[in-house]
């Protein structure tokens, strides 16, 4: 064990999660690479594999990091199973002794009307998205609180009504994840944990992924509206460098945070197709979720303290 910071990235087998894990390692973190998919990385040819293909697993991501001089450990997890999550966190602590950063990127997706979203699809999304996040946060919190400086980054969107259109079931889970960000941030404030923070992050422009590859295969021009995953990982790193008070409870967009806090002006390097200007898919302005009576807590209730009386 050494004294470097330890980051646990859940949903790190490919795409955005893989890029986050790789860039955290490049920036000195020991990274636990976690997801369901594993493989025998030594047998993968070519290497590294297409980062958005099924050939990319936590095993290949671990190998990529280690062969580049970084420190990484691949630990599989099924976020639908809380016992599996608990084992993941336990193995992380056994391996590195502590935990400083949690990134939750696992996600299930199905965009369709309510009528065309089967119950099994709905249940899968709720288990992987908000329930998986909640379980991972709950298992990791004691370790993140140990030095009162832990950070959490959640891949979930800002809250606004247009997001619900055409994907209600998906939005219910994803917005629920952002509610967790808002609520846990308030817990930190109440508990005086001023150096801890939880932040949600979402792409302002669509990012290349396994899902977008299906679109670009049908219509190659779609690639002109995509960015590389590095824009997202750069935003994650910028959030982790920012003071906790600046990012706690915030629902950020990658481009906006990099511009407003990271000082990035030119985003052309992130375009998947050089010279293209990808279309922004997020609103230019987002609603303020606070109310005039925001600081009025009324009568506090704590079921955890009161449960012995129930």
C-alpha positions, 0 to 999 in steps of 0.5 A: 500500500502507498499514500496515493489517493484511491478511486473506485470507478463503478461502470468502468469497463468501456466508454466514459467509465473506462476513460475516467478510470484511465485518466484518474490513473494518469493523474496519480490515483490508484484505481479500482476498475469495476463492472460486471464484465471480465475477461482474460486480458492477455488473450485480447487481440488487438490490444487495447480493444475498441473501448466501446466494444464488448472486448473492453472489460474491467480486465482489459482496462486494468491491463491498459492502466498497468502497462501505462505505468499506473496502478489499478485493480479490477474487481467485478460487481453486480450493482443489482446485488447489494452483497456484491457491492459490499464485497466490492468495497471490502476488497477495495479497502483490503487492497488499498487500505482506504477510499477517497473517490467514488465515481458511479457510472453504471447505467441501464438504458431504454428510451421509449414511451411508458406504453412501450417500456416493459415492466422488466425493462423498468425494473432493470433500470431502477435496480442498476441506476438509482438502486445501484447508486444508493447501495454503492454510496451506502457501502462506501460512505463509512470509508469516504467519511474516515478522513472527512474529505471523500468525493463522489461523482455521479453520472446523472443529469440536471433536473428539468422537464424536457428530459422526461420526454420519450423516456419516462422510465429512464428519466425516473431513475436518472433524476432519482440519482440526481435527487440523491446528489442533492439530498446527500449534499445536504446531509454533508452540510448538516453533519459539518462535513465541509470538505466532502462533496457529491456532484452529478455530471452529465454531457452537454453534447453526446459522447461516443459510446456503444449506443452511438456506434449503432447510430453512426453505423447506420448514418456516418454523418451522426459522428459529427455530433459526437465528442470523445469521452475525454471531455467527460473525464477532464470534467471529472478531474476538474470537479475533484480539484475544485473546493468541496464547497464549489461542487457539493450538491451541484448538477453539472454539465461537462462543457459548462463546468470546464468552461466556467471553472476549468478555464477551457475555451476551445472545445474543438479537441474533443470533437470526434470528427476533427473540424466538426461542431457537435450539436449541444443537446442540453439546455443553455440555462437550467432551472433553479431548484431552490425556493425562498424558504430553502433554509427553513427546515421546519421540525426535524424528523429522524426515523433512524433515531426514532425507529426504536419507538415504532 
